[in-house]
């Protein structure tokens, strides 16, 4: 269906004002850091850890980042700490150095 949306000038003004006051929404989530290293092979190891995790848990998001001098692999987007801790306990045997991190990101 093709069409157009007709909005009043007051609605457009309010929306513009809202967007200027709220340029981004930061969302805070709990994630689990399953890899954190700065050795010479850290890049390759972080890729391996991320891909192996994705194979076992395909529905859990994986984030691989480099923050000088560390390569990090973080997993999940848990809304609550208890939800994250439940998953941490599930994977702790395979990832003994796993720890909880609280991160925020912009939705825009």
C-alpha positions as CSV (number, residue, x, y, z in Angstrom):
1,X,0.0,0.0,0.0
2,X,1.4,3.3,-1.0
3,X,0.3,6.5,0.7
4,X,1.4,9.5,2.7
5,X,1.1,10.5,6.3
6,X,-0.5,13.8,7.0
7,X,0.6,15.5,10.2
8,X,-0.4,18.8,11.6
9,X,2.2,21.6,12.0
10,X,1.9,21.4,15.8
11,X,2.7,17.6,15.7
12,X,5.7,18.3,13.5
13,X,6.9,21.1,15.9
14,X,6.5,18.9,19.0
15,X,8.3,16.0,17.3
16,X,11.2,18.3,16.2
17,X,11.4,19.7,19.8
18,X,11.4,16.2,21.3
19,X,14.1,15.0,19.0
20,X,16.3,18.0,19.7
21,X,15.9,17.5,23.5
22,X,16.4,13.7,23.3
23,X,18.9,13.1,20.5
24,X,19.6,9.6,21.6
25,X,18.3,7.1,24.1
26,X,20.9,5.3,26.1
27,X,19.9,1.8,27.1
28,X,21.7,0.0,29.9
29,X,22.1,-3.8,29.7
30,X,24.0,-6.4,31.4
31,X,26.5,-8.5,29.4
32,X,29.0,-11.2,30.1
33,X,32.6,-10.7,29.2
34,X,33.9,-14.2,28.1
35,X,37.3,-13.1,26.7
36,X,39.6,-10.2,27.6
37,X,43.3,-10.3,26.5
38,X,46.1,-8.3,25.0
39,X,48.6,-11.0,24.1
40,X,50.1,-11.2,20.6
41,X,47.5,-13.8,19.5
42,X,44.5,-12.0,21.2
43,X,42.9,-10.9,17.9
44,X,42.8,-14.4,16.5
45,X,41.7,-15.8,19.9
46,X,38.9,-13.3,20.2
47,X,37.7,-14.3,16.7
48,X,37.8,-18.0,17.7
49,X,36.0,-17.5,21.0
50,X,33.3,-15.4,19.4
51,X,32.7,-17.9,16.6
52,X,32.7,-20.9,18.9
53,X,30.2,-19.2,21.2
54,X,27.9,-18.3,18.3
55,X,27.8,-21.9,17.2
56,X,26.7,-23.1,20.6
57,X,24.4,-20.2,21.4
58,X,23.2,-18.8,18.1
59,X,20.4,-16.7,19.7
60,X,22.7,-14.8,22.0
61,X,24.3,-11.7,20.5
62,X,28.1,-11.6,20.5
63,X,30.1,-8.3,20.6
64,X,33.8,-8.4,19.7
65,X,35.7,-5.1,20.3
66,X,39.2,-3.8,20.5
67,X,39.9,-1.2,23.1
68,X,43.6,-0.5,23.1
69,X,45.4,-2.6,24.1
70,X,42.6,-5.3,24.8
71,X,40.5,-7.5,22.5
72,X,37.2,-8.3,24.2
73,X,34.3,-10.6,23.5
74,X,31.1,-9.8,25.4
75,X,27.8,-11.7,25.0
76,X,24.2,-11.1,25.7
77,X,21.8,-8.2,26.2
78,X,20.2,-8.9,29.6
79,X,17.7,-6.4,31.0
80,X,18.3,-7.6,34.6
81,X,21.3,-8.6,36.6
82,X,19.6,-11.8,37.8
83,X,18.9,-12.8,34.2
84,X,22.6,-12.2,33.3
85,X,23.8,-14.1,36.4
86,X,21.6,-17.1,35.5
87,X,23.3,-17.3,32.1
88,X,26.7,-16.7,33.6
89,X,26.2,-19.8,35.8
90,X,25.2,-21.7,32.7
91,X,28.4,-20.9,30.7
92,X,30.9,-20.7,33.6
93,X,32.2,-24.2,33.1
94,X,33.1,-23.4,29.5
95,X,34.2,-19.9,30.2
96,X,35.8,-19.9,33.7
97,X,37.0,-16.3,33.6
98,X,33.5,-14.9,32.6
99,X,32.4,-11.8,34.5
100,X,29.4,-9.5,34.4
101,X,29.6,-6.0,32.8
102,X,27.0,-3.2,32.7
103,X,27.1,-1.4,29.4
104,X,25.0,1.3,27.7
105,X,24.4,2.0,24.1
106,X,22.4,4.4,22.0
107,X,19.3,3.2,20.3
108,X,19.6,5.9,17.7
